[in-house]
């Protein structure tokens, strides 16, 4: 999650509508395949948001409003940070991150997310409850055989679409 309170973010993070040092990647950016109006931050803001750096391949889940919206950060050549109202997951073992992306998009993963969701006016979940979720993990070989080929294909499609545009 973005580090700090809303007040500290307001005092330490500058947002820009034109390209700057890093992409401030929001849920709407994922939904628009990184097309349209994007937000950027400068180097000072990027350094302040050190807990929010993305390098590509992370699982990003909306935890407020559009709860359960699951995305995977693209592998692009610009620094990125996760935007507000999102959490991200990245394992030291890439194959586990890949699995978690597919898992949280699945019926079972969505059910797990909604089991910790609360709020009537605005749906949300907190990271403490999220950390308490029990996630079944298959074997490394199963993930490599069943998940990674799918994600490689998905990455290639994204790259091809960028190239064609």
Secondary structure as the mmCIF struct_conf table of DSSP 4:
data_model
#
loop_
_struct_conf.conf_type_id
_struct_conf.id
_struct_conf.beg_label_comp_id
_struct_conf.beg_label_asym_id
_struct_conf.beg_label_seq_id
_struct_conf.end_label_comp_id
_struct_conf.end_label_asym_id
_struct_conf.end_label_seq_id
BEND BEND1 UNK A 3 UNK A 4
HELX_RH_AL_P HELX_RH_AL_P1 UNK A 6 UNK A 12
STRN STRN1 UNK A 15 UNK A 16
BEND BEND2 UNK A 17 UNK A 18
BEND BEND3 UNK A 21 UNK A 21
STRN STRN2 UNK A 22 UNK A 25
HELX_RH_AL_P HELX_RH_AL_P2 UNK A 27 UNK A 31
TURN_TY1_P TURN_TY1_P1 UNK A 32 UNK A 34
BEND BEND4 UNK A 36 UNK A 36
STRN STRN3 UNK A 39 UNK A 41
HELX_RH_AL_P HELX_RH_AL_P3 UNK A 43 UNK A 48
TURN_TY1_P TURN_TY1_P2 UNK A 49 UNK A 49
HELX_RH_3T_P HELX_RH_3T_P1 UNK A 50 UNK A 52
STRN STRN4 UNK A 53 UNK A 54
BEND BEND5 UNK A 56 UNK A 57
STRN STRN5 UNK A 59 UNK A 62
STRN STRN6 UNK A 64 UNK A 64
BEND BEND6 UNK A 65 UNK A 66
TURN_TY1_P TURN_TY1_P3 UNK A 67 UNK A 68
STRN STRN7 UNK A 70 UNK A 72
BEND BEND7 UNK A 77 UNK A 78
STRN STRN8 UNK A 79 UNK A 82
TURN_TY1_P TURN_TY1_P4 UNK A 84 UNK A 85
STRN STRN9 UNK A 86 UNK A 89
BEND BEND8 UNK A 92 UNK A 93
HELX_RH_AL_P HELX_RH_AL_P4 UNK A 94 UNK A 105
BEND BEND9 UNK A 106 UNK A 106
HELX_RH_AL_P HELX_RH_AL_P5 UNK A 107 UNK A 115
TURN_TY1_P TURN_TY1_P5 UNK A 116 UNK A 116
STRN STRN10 UNK A 118 UNK A 118
BEND BEND10 UNK A 120 UNK A 122
STRN STRN11 UNK A 124 UNK A 124
HELX_RH_AL_P HELX_RH_AL_P6 UNK A 127 UNK A 131
TURN_TY1_P TURN_TY1_P6 UNK A 132 UNK A 132
HELX_RH_AL_P HELX_RH_AL_P7 UNK A 140 UNK A 146
TURN_TY1_P TURN_TY1_P7 UNK A 147 UNK A 147
HELX_RH_AL_P HELX_RH_AL_P8 UNK A 148 UNK A 164
#
